[in-house]
Amino acid sequence: MSFLKIKIRKRLGNLSLAFNLELPQSGVTMVYGPSGAGKSSLINMISGLMTPDVGSIKFGKQIIFDSHDGINVRTHKRGIGYVFQDARLFPHLNVKHNLFYSSNAKEDDDAKRLITLLALNTLLKRMPSTLSGGEKQRVAIGRALLSKPKLLLLDEPLASLDMAKKKELLGYFKRIVKQLNIPIIMVSHDQNEAMTLADNLVLIDKGKVVDFGALESVWNTQNQQGLDKDSHSMAYSALHKFDHLDYAMSQVEFIHEKSGQLTGSFLWMKAQSMRQTQGENDSKKPLFNQKPNLANKFRLLIDAQDVSISLENTSPSSIRSRIVCRIISCQEIGREQSLLVNLADPNGVIFMAKISNWAWREMKLKMGMNVVAQIKSTSLVPIQ
């Protein structure tokens, strides 16, 4: 169900922006694309910080902008929270007064829970000048949420942080997403941020929407088309099934990107939840079964270079994940003398392998042919 309907145009110098989107009322929508593509301009027009030249924006049941009818609701009346790349805290106010600056902010049990969630309890009396970059951003997020917004906008809030602080703040974002029922639109050009947080992806380039939908679907469609020239990878949601205690390996099952159901397709990767100790009888049990819980799913990115193709599945191999598939398409990659080969297993899971033209010809591969996809388990790292 759409929560935000956008149909707007804006001219910025030589860049012409044109956005036609219907965004969902739940989850995290990532506005993703290269620098200068128009990502920040999009959320600035949603918030009211920038005015479109023409078009309309409908937020829930309210029209907040309509150029034809002369409607342009002021920023502070739109019910939208905004966190900038730089925290923009009030320097003369301590953390507590920054947090409760909004007239909507109340010191109630919900506020206490949010302050605890963001680990701000020990910072309440400190001034912004004494805070680290990550601490400032946590305060900015708390301030935006305490204003009781119906929508939260985040404009590259991690961009100015070092890797350690970025990883720490990502953890806080994940807690917010899990515990607070508020739609979030976040601008980013960072692949790891998108894979870690996003449910949906709006792909923007040169002021236009290239694609929009569930993250796995958009990411995989673009990579299957070979539009990403630097790297080629496929994104998946997966669920940990059980561990092989003898070899420190875990079996995971893929989740269908559209239905959200388990597919029945598996692969092996580095152990994800090995037990620390074993009982006396455990040594005779190489497998430790766990009850599947879809709430514990994680995302997995498989690079096409880590997938190879074999003609048969009978000979022993050092590669543990070997899946019988059918070749459904292939395309050449620029001048690399390489091919991107798309493979479908019997359950509809699509894999992508990058191989040489030489290998394609020598193996006499062709469309519709059954082959074995071999996926390097050691290269797989869950994005959690």
C-alpha positions as CSV (number, residue, x, y, z in Angstrom):
1,M,0.0,0.0,0.0
2,S,1.5,3.4,-1.0
3,F,2.0,6.0,1.7
4,L,3.8,8.6,-0.3
5,K,2.8,9.5,-3.9
6,I,5.3,11.7,-5.7
7,K,5.0,13.2,-9.2
8,I,7.3,16.2,-9.5
9,R,9.8,18.0,-11.7
10,K,12.6,20.4,-10.9
11,R,15.3,22.1,-12.9
12,L,18.7,22.6,-11.1
13,G,21.2,24.1,-13.4
14,N,21.9,21.6,-16.2
15,L,20.2,18.8,-14.2
16,S,16.6,18.1,-14.9
17,L,14.9,16.1,-12.1
18,A,11.8,14.1,-12.8
19,F,10.4,11.7,-10.1
20,N,7.3,9.6,-10.3
21,L,7.1,7.2,-7.3
22,E,4.7,5.5,-4.9
23,L,6.5,4.6,-1.7
24,P,5.3,2.0,0.9
25,Q,4.1,2.9,4.4
26,S,6.5,0.6,6.2
27,G,10.1,-0.4,6.2
28,V,13.2,1.3,5.0
29,T,13.3,2.7,1.5
30,M,16.9,3.5,0.3
31,V,17.4,6.2,-2.3
32,Y,20.5,4.9,-3.9
33,G,22.8,6.2,-6.7
34,P,26.0,8.1,-7.5
35,S,26.9,11.5,-6.2
36,G,25.0,14.3,-8.0
37,A,22.2,12.0,-9.2
38,G,19.5,14.1,-7.3
39,K,19.0,11.9,-4.2
40,S,19.1,14.7,-1.6
41,S,17.0,16.9,-3.8
42,L,14.3,14.3,-3.8
43,I,14.0,14.1,0.0
44,N,14.4,17.9,0.2
45,M,11.3,18.3,-1.9
46,I,9.4,15.7,0.2
47,S,10.3,17.6,3.4
48,G,9.5,21.0,1.9
49,L,13.1,22.3,2.1
50,M,13.1,22.6,-1.7
51,T,10.1,23.5,-3.9
52,P,9.4,21.5,-7.1
53,D,8.8,23.5,-10.3
54,V,5.7,21.5,-11.1
55,G,3.8,18.4,-9.9
56,S,2.3,17.0,-6.6
57,I,3.2,15.2,-3.5
58,K,0.5,13.3,-1.5
59,F,1.5,12.2,2.1
60,G,-1.0,9.7,3.5
61,K,-4.4,11.3,2.9
62,Q,-3.0,14.9,2.8
63,I,-1.7,16.7,-0.3
64,I,1.4,18.6,0.9
65,F,2.3,20.0,-2.5
66,D,0.4,20.7,-5.7
67,S,1.6,23.3,-8.1
68,H,-1.7,23.4,-10.0
69,D,-3.8,24.1,-6.9
70,G,-1.2,26.3,-5.2
71,I,-0.7,24.0,-2.2
72,N,2.7,24.0,-0.5
73,V,2.4,22.9,3.2
74,R,5.2,24.4,5.3
75,T,8.1,22.1,6.3
76,H,7.3,22.1,10.1
77,K,3.6,21.2,9.4
78,R,4.3,18.2,7.3
79,G,4.9,15.8,10.1
80,I,8.2,14.7,8.7
81,G,11.5,14.2,10.7
82,Y,14.8,14.9,9.0
83,V,18.4,13.9,9.9
84,F,21.1,15.6,7.9
85,Q,24.6,14.4,7.0
86,D,25.9,16.8,9.7
87,A,24.0,16.5,12.9
88,R,23.0,20.2,13.1
89,L,22.6,20.2,16.9
90,F,21.9,23.5,18.7
91,P,25.4,24.3,20.1
92,H,24.1,26.3,23.1
93,L,21.8,23.5,24.3
94,N,22.9,20.3,26.0
95,V,21.9,16.9,24.7
96,K,18.6,16.7,26.7
97,H,17.4,20.1,25.6
98,N,18.3,19.2,21.9
99,L,16.3,16.0,22.2
100,F,13.2,17.7,23.6
101,Y,13.4,20.9,21.4
102,S,10.3,20.0,19.4
103,S,7.0,21.1,20.9
104,N,5.7,17.6,20.1
105,A,8.5,16.0,22.3
106,K,7.3,14.7,25.7
107,E,9.3,13.2,28.5
108,D,7.2,10.1,28.7
109,D,7.9,6.3,28.8
110,D,8.2,6.2,25.0
111,A,10.9,8.9,25.2
112,K,12.8,7.0,27.9
113,R,12.7,3.8,25.8
114,L,14.1,5.7,22.7
115,I,16.8,7.3,24.7
116,T,17.8,3.9,26.1
117,L,17.6,2.4,22.6
118,L,20.1,5.0,21.3
119,A,22.3,4.7,24.4
120,L,22.0,8.4,25.2
121,N,21.3,8.2,29.0
122,T,24.9,9.1,29.9
123,L,25.1,11.9,27.4
124,L,22.0,14.0,28.5
125,K,24.0,16.7,30.3
126,R,26.8,17.0,27.8
127,M,27.1,19.8,25.3
128,P,27.4,19.1,21.5
129,S,31.0,20.3,21.3
130,T,32.0,17.4,23.6
131,L,30.4,14.7,21.5
132,S,31.9,12.4,18.9
133,G,30.5,12.4,15.3
134,G,28.6,9.1,16.0
135,E,27.2,10.5,19.3
136,K,26.0,13.7,17.6
137,Q,24.2,11.6,14.9
138,R,22.5,9.5,17.6
139,V,21.2,12.7,19.3
140,A,20.0,14.0,15.9
141,I,18.2,10.8,15.2
142,G,16.6,10.9,18.7
143,R,15.6,14.5,18.3
144,A,13.9,13.7,14.9
145,L,12.0,10.7,16.4
146,L,10.9,12.5,19.5
147,S,9.1,15.1,17.3
148,K,6.7,12.3,16.7
149,P,7.0,12.3,12.9
150,K,4.9,10.1,10.5
151,L,7.9,9.7,8.3
152,L,11.7,9.9,8.9
153,L,14.1,11.2,6.2
154,L,17.8,10.5,6.5
155,D,20.3,12.3,4.2
156,E,23.5,10.2,4.2
157,P,23.7,10.3,8.0
158,L,26.8,8.0,8.0
159,A,28.8,9.7,5.3
160,S,31.0,11.8,7.6
161,L,31.9,9.0,10.0
162,D,34.9,6.6,10.0
163,M,34.3,2.9,9.4
164,A,34.2,2.0,13.1
165,K,31.7,4.7,13.9
166,K,29.7,3.9,10.8
167,K,29.4,0.2,11.8
168,E,28.4,1.2,15.3
169,L,25.7,3.6,14.1
170,L,24.4,1.0,11.6
171,G,23.7,-1.2,14.6
172,Y,21.6,1.6,16.2
173,F,19.7,2.0,12.9
174,K,18.9,-1.7,12.8
175,R,17.4,-1.5,16.3
176,I,15.3,1.5,15.4
177,V,14.0,-0.2,12.3
178,K,13.1,-3.4,14.3
179,Q,11.4,-1.6,17.3
180,L,9.8,1.5,15.8
181,N,6.9,1.3,13.4
182,I,7.8,4.3,11.2
183,P,8.6,4.4,7.5
184,I,12.1,5.6,6.8
185,I,13.5,7.0,3.5
186,M,17.3,7.1,3.6
187,V,19.7,8.6,1.0
188,S,22.9,6.7,0.4
189,H,25.5,5.7,-2.2
190,D,27.1,3.1,0.0
191,Q,26.4,-0.5,-1.0
192,N,26.8,-1.9,2.6
193,E,24.3,0.6,4.0
194,A,21.8,-0.4,1.4
195,M,22.3,-4.2,1.9
196,T,22.2,-3.8,5.7
197,L,19.2,-1.6,6.2
198,A,17.0,-1.4,3.1
199,D,13.7,-3.2,2.4
200,N,13.1,-1.3,-0.8
201,L,15.5,0.4,-3.2
202,V,14.9,3.6,-5.4
203,L,17.7,3.6,-7.9
204,I,18.4,7.2,-9.2
205,D,20.8,8.4,-11.9
206,K,21.0,11.8,-13.6
207,G,17.8,13.0,-11.9
208,K,15.6,10.1,-13.0
209,V,14.3,6.9,-11.4
210,V,16.0,4.0,-13.0
211,D,14.2,1.3,-11.0
212,F,12.2,0.9,-7.8
213,G,11.0,-2.1,-5.8
214,A,12.1,-4.7,-3.2
215,L,15.9,-4.4,-2.8
216,E,16.8,-7.9,-4.0
217,S,14.6,-7.5,-7.1
218,V,16.0,-4.1,-8.1
219,W,19.6,-5.0,-7.3
220,N,19.5,-8.3,-9.2
221,T,17.6,-6.9,-12.2
222,Q,20.3,-4.2,-12.7
223,N,23.1,-6.6,-12.3
224,Q,21.6,-9.2,-14.6
225,Q,21.4,-6.4,-17.2
226,G,25.0,-5.7,-16.8
227,L,24.4,-2.0,-16.0
228,D,26.9,-2.0,-13.1
229,K,30.2,-2.1,-15.0
230,D,32.5,-2.2,-11.9
231,S,31.1,-5.3,-10.2
232,H,28.4,-7.9,-10.7
233,S,26.7,-9.4,-7.8
234,M,23.3,-10.9,-6.7
235,A,21.5,-10.1,-3.4
236,Y,19.6,-12.7,-1.5
237,S,17.7,-13.1,1.8
238,A,18.6,-16.3,3.6
239,L,17.9,-18.1,6.8
240,H,20.3,-20.1,8.9
241,K,19.2,-23.7,9.1
242,F,21.9,-25.7,11.0
243,D,25.6,-26.1,11.7
244,H,28.0,-28.8,10.8
245,L,30.0,-29.0,14.0
246,D,32.9,-31.0,12.7
247,Y,33.7,-28.5,9.9
248,A,32.5,-25.2,11.2
249,M,30.1,-24.8,8.3
250,S,26.5,-23.6,8.3
251,Q,23.7,-24.5,5.9
252,V,21.5,-21.6,4.9
253,E,18.2,-21.6,2.9
254,F,17.3,-19.0,0.4
255,I,14.1,-17.0,0.8
256,H,12.1,-16.1,-2.3
257,E,12.6,-12.3,-3.0
258,K,8.9,-11.7,-3.9
259,S,6.8,-14.2,-1.8
260,G,9.1,-14.1,1.3
261,Q,8.7,-17.9,1.6
262,L,11.5,-20.5,2.0
263,T,12.6,-21.8,-1.4
264,G,14.0,-25.2,-0.6
265,S,17.4,-24.2,-2.1
266,F,20.5,-24.4,0.2
267,L,24.2,-23.6,0.3
268,W,27.0,-24.0,2.7
269,M,29.0,-21.1,4.2
270,K,31.2,-20.3,7.2
271,A,29.5,-21.2,10.5
272,Q,27.0,-18.6,11.6
273,S,26.0,-19.9,15.1
274,M,28.3,-22.6,16.3
275,R,27.8,-23.8,19.8
276,Q,30.7,-22.9,22.2
277,T,30.6,-26.2,24.0
278,Q,29.5,-29.8,23.2
279,G,28.2,-32.4,25.6
280,E,29.6,-35.9,25.9
281,N,27.1,-37.3,23.3
282,D,27.4,-34.3,20.9
283,S,30.5,-35.6,19.3
284,K,28.4,-38.3,17.6
285,K,26.0,-35.7,16.2
286,P,27.7,-33.8,13.4
287,L,24.6,-31.7,12.8
288,F,22.9,-29.3,15.2
289,N,19.4,-28.6,14.1
290,Q,17.6,-25.3,14.8
291,K,14.0,-24.4,14.4
292,P,13.8,-21.9,11.5
293,N,12.6,-18.4,12.3
294,L,12.0,-16.1,9.4
295,A,12.5,-13.1,11.7
296,N,16.2,-14.2,11.9
297,K,16.8,-13.9,8.1
298,F,19.9,-12.1,6.8
299,R,21.1,-10.7,3.5
300,L,23.8,-12.3,1.4
301,L,25.7,-10.9,-1.6
302,I,27.2,-13.3,-4.0
303,D,29.7,-11.9,-6.5
304,A,29.5,-13.4,-10.0
305,Q,33.3,-14.1,-9.9
306,D,32.7,-16.5,-7.0
307,V,30.4,-18.7,-9.0
308,S,31.8,-21.2,-11.5
309,I,30.1,-23.7,-13.8
310,S,30.7,-27.4,-14.1
311,L,29.1,-29.9,-16.5
312,E,28.5,-32.7,-14.0
313,N,27.9,-33.1,-10.3
314,T,29.3,-36.6,-9.6
315,S,33.0,-36.1,-9.1
316,P,34.3,-35.0,-5.6
317,S,35.0,-31.3,-5.3
318,S,36.5,-28.9,-2.8
319,I,33.5,-26.6,-3.4
320,R,30.7,-27.5,-1.0
321,S,27.9,-25.6,-2.6
322,R,27.0,-27.2,-5.9
323,I,23.6,-26.6,-7.3
324,V,22.1,-28.1,-10.5
325,C,20.8,-25.2,-12.6
326,R,19.6,-24.3,-16.1
327,I,21.3,-21.6,-18.2
328,I,18.6,-19.0,-18.9
329,S,20.6,-16.1,-20.4
330,C,24.1,-14.7,-21.0
331,Q,25.7,-11.5,-22.2
332,E,29.1,-10.2,-22.9
333,I,30.8,-7.7,-20.6
334,G,32.4,-4.8,-22.5
335,R,35.9,-5.6,-23.8
336,E,36.7,-8.1,-21.0
337,Q,36.2,-11.2,-23.2
338,S,33.9,-12.4,-20.4
339,L,30.3,-13.5,-20.1
340,L,27.7,-13.0,-17.4
341,V,25.7,-16.2,-17.3
342,N,22.4,-16.3,-15.5
343,L,21.4,-19.7,-14.0
344,A,18.1,-20.8,-12.5
345,D,17.8,-23.7,-10.1
346,P,14.6,-25.9,-9.9
347,N,13.1,-23.7,-7.1
348,G,13.5,-20.5,-9.1
349,V,16.5,-19.1,-7.4
350,I,18.7,-17.2,-9.9
351,F,22.5,-17.3,-9.7
352,M,25.0,-15.3,-11.8
353,A,28.4,-16.6,-12.9
354,K,31.2,-14.7,-14.6
355,I,33.2,-16.9,-17.0
356,S,35.4,-16.4,-20.0
357,N,34.3,-16.7,-23.6
358,W,37.0,-19.4,-23.9
359,A,35.3,-21.5,-21.2
360,W,31.8,-21.0,-22.8
361,R,33.1,-22.3,-26.1
362,E,35.3,-25.1,-24.8
363,M,32.4,-26.4,-22.6
364,K,30.0,-26.1,-25.4
365,L,27.5,-24.3,-23.2
366,K,24.2,-23.1,-24.6
367,M,20.8,-21.7,-23.6
368,G,18.5,-24.1,-21.7
369,M,21.4,-26.5,-20.9
370,N,21.6,-28.1,-17.4
371,V,24.8,-27.4,-15.6
372,V,26.1,-27.2,-12.0
373,A,26.7,-23.8,-10.3
374,Q,29.6,-24.0,-7.9
375,I,29.6,-21.3,-5.2
376,K,32.7,-20.7,-3.1
377,S,31.6,-21.0,0.5
378,T,34.6,-19.2,1.9
379,S,33.8,-16.0,0.0
380,L,30.3,-15.7,1.5
381,V,29.8,-13.3,4.4
382,P,26.3,-12.5,5.8
383,I,25.3,-8.8,5.9
384,Q,23.7,-8.4,9.3
